[in-house]
């Protein structure tokens, strides 16, 4: 997910900067030569702009995305509503989540729900044990919670293919999680393999991993919203409509299908309330009378985003 921090002041970007960010989000390992061709700039100019975006903090990190189901995990999203209580008690809860390996993403919101936490567990029993521990120890902090299980995604840029990761794969992938633009030579040195062997492994990963870039959209003058949708029906036809909407409109970052009180969780970028309102109108027009209910949340700050094998 993108880096979120509403305390960051926006930086003015032009159309070339936005085009560069889009290409790096699609493929973070793209060469400066290829990047220049795609955005219609000279190689050195494209490289200079990338370095500038890195220095300004707009580009937060080069990393990779994968389907964690292939690594033996199930994904659960839990929304927490917290009491207005002593800061020390709240900090204790935050510290527990930050230090909990199974909590891979923590995002603070400014609406009804205070926290969105993504958990990766091997099964629902492991999740139940973890939530029981949380509720038993932090009942005086948590006033309400909502649990959803991920059932599918609508913006994993490729159809992921199962691949049997060995120990060397895990070493390579953890390096790429930290920096997906790391050179073949440096990866080879770290894992004690040849550059050709690394290249062959990267080719095997191409249908399982996505090389991408974490972008600080707040510095780019955008705000990150979450839309929760409850549908009257959600057939294959509605799924196709949603996929088409995300592909055609870059403000809709991604959507995941969930099992729980809601059917869909949408991630959306907008520069202001008016633009967000127009996106909601677009969503309503596409699905007409099929939306039973919806809720909107604005993300304030990303607290944790843990990537890699854990």
ChimeraX attribute file (.defattr): number of C-alpha atoms within 10 A of each C-alpha:
attribute: neighborCount
match mode: 1-to-1
recipient: residues
	/A:1	14
	/A:2	19
	/A:3	23
	/A:4	23
	/A:5	20
	/A:6	20
	/A:7	10
	/A:8	15
	/A:9	11
	/A:10	15
	/A:11	15
	/A:12	9
	/A:13	13
	/A:14	9
	/A:15	9
	/A:16	14
	/A:17	18
	/A:18	13
	/A:19	15
	/A:20	21
	/A:21	20
	/A:22	17
	/A:23	18
	/A:24	22
	/A:25	22
	/A:26	15
	/A:27	20
	/A:28	23
	/A:29	21
	/A:30	16
	/A:31	14
	/A:32	18
	/A:33	14
	/A:34	15
	/A:35	23
	/A:36	18
	/A:37	12
	/A:38	13
	/A:39	18
	/A:40	13
	/A:41	17
	/A:42	15
	/A:43	16
	/A:44	12
	/A:45	13
	/A:46	24
	/A:47	18
	/A:48	13
	/A:49	14
	/A:50	20
	/A:51	13
	/A:52	14
	/A:53	20
	/A:54	14
	/A:55	11
	/A:56	13
	/A:57	17
	/A:58	23
	/A:59	24
	/A:60	17
	/A:61	21
	/A:62	22
	/A:63	26
	/A:64	25
	/A:65	18
	/A:66	19
	/A:67	19
	/A:68	15
	/A:69	13
	/A:70	15
	/A:71	15
	/A:72	11
	/A:73	15
	/A:74	19
	/A:75	24
	/A:76	21
	/A:77	22
	/A:78	17
	/A:79	21
	/A:80	21
	/A:81	18
	/A:82	19
	/A:83	14
	/A:84	11
	/A:85	11
	/A:86	9
	/A:87	9
	/A:88	9
	/A:89	13
	/A:90	18
	/A:91	12
	/A:92	14
	/A:93	16
	/A:94	15
	/A:95	11
	/A:96	14
	/A:97	20
	/A:98	18
	/A:99	11
	/A:100	12
	/A:101	14
	/A:102	21
	/A:103	22
	/A:104	20
	/A:105	21
	/A:106	23
	/A:107	20
	/A:108	21
	/A:109	22
	/A:110	12
	/A:111	14
	/A:112	14
	/A:113	18
	/A:114	19
	/A:115	24
	/A:116	21
	/A:117	22
	/A:118	23
	/A:119	22
	/A:120	23
	/A:121	21
	/A:122	14
	/A:123	13
	/A:124	14
	/A:125	10
	/A:126	13
	/A:127	18
	/A:128	12
	/A:129	10
	/A:130	17
	/A:131	14
	/A:132	12
	/A:133	12
	/A:134	16
	/A:135	14
	/A:136	10
	/A:137	13
	/A:138	17
	/A:139	13
	/A:140	14
	/A:141	21
	/A:142	19
	/A:143	13
	/A:144	12
	/A:145	15
	/A:146	14
	/A:147	17
	/A:148	20
	/A:149	19
	/A:150	18
	/A:151	14
	/A:152	14
	/A:153	16
	/A:154	18
	/A:155	16
	/A:156	17
	/A:157	13
	/A:158	11
	/A:159	11
	/A:160	16
	/A:161	14
	/A:162	13
	/A:163	12
	/A:164	8
	/A:165	13
	/A:166	8
	/A:167	8
	/A:168	14
	/A:169	16
	/A:170	13
	/A:171	16
	/A:172	18
	/A:173	24
	/A:174	18
	/A:175	20
	/A:176	21
	/A:177	22
	/A:178	15
	/A:179	19
	/A:180	22
	/A:181	21
	/A:182	15
	/A:183	12
	/A:184	17
	/A:185	13
	/A:186	12
	/A:187	19
	/A:188	17
	/A:189	11
	/A:190	12
	/A:191	14
	/A:192	11
	/A:193	14
	/A:194	13
	/A:195	16
	/A:196	12
	/A:197	12
	/A:198	20
	/A:199	13
	/A:200	10
	/A:201	14
	/A:202	17
	/A:203	11
	/A:204	13
	/A:205	19
	/A:206	13
	/A:207	16
	/A:208	20
	/A:209	20
	/A:210	23
	/A:211	22
	/A:212	24
	/A:213	28
	/A:214	20
	/A:215	24
	/A:216	24
	/A:217	25
	/A:218	25
	/A:219	23
	/A:220	22
	/A:221	18
	/A:222	18
	/A:223	22
	/A:224	25
	/A:225	20
	/A:226	18
	/A:227	16
	/A:228	19
	/A:229	20
	/A:230	18
	/A:231	18
	/A:232	12
	/A:233	12
	/A:234	17
	/A:235	10
	/A:236	9
	/A:237	10
	/A:238	15
	/A:239	13
	/A:240	12
	/A:241	13
	/A:242	23
	/A:243	16
	/A:244	12
	/A:245	17
	/A:246	19
	/A:247	15
	/A:248	10
	/A:249	11
	/A:250	12
	/A:251	19
	/A:252	21
	/A:253	18
	/A:254	20
	/A:255	22
	/A:256	17
	/A:257	20
	/A:258	21
	/A:259	15
	/A:260	14
	/A:261	12
	/A:262	18
	/A:263	21
	/A:264	25
	/A:265	23
	/A:266	19
	/A:267	21
	/A:268	23
	/A:269	22
	/A:270	20
	/A:271	15
	/A:272	11
	/A:273	10
	/A:274	10
	/A:275	13
	/A:276	18
	/A:277	12
	/A:278	12
	/A:279	18
	/A:280	16
	/A:281	12
	/A:282	13
	/A:283	15
	/A:284	13
	/A:285	11
	/A:286	15
	/A:287	14
	/A:288	10
	/A:289	10
	/A:290	15
	/A:291	16
	/A:292	10
	/A:293	11
	/A:294	15
	/A:295	13
	/A:296	15
	/A:297	17
	/A:298	20
	/A:299	22
	/A:300	21
	/A:301	20
	/A:302	19
	/A:303	19
	/A:304	18
	/A:305	16
	/A:306	15
	/A:307	17
	/A:308	18
	/A:309	11
	/A:310	10
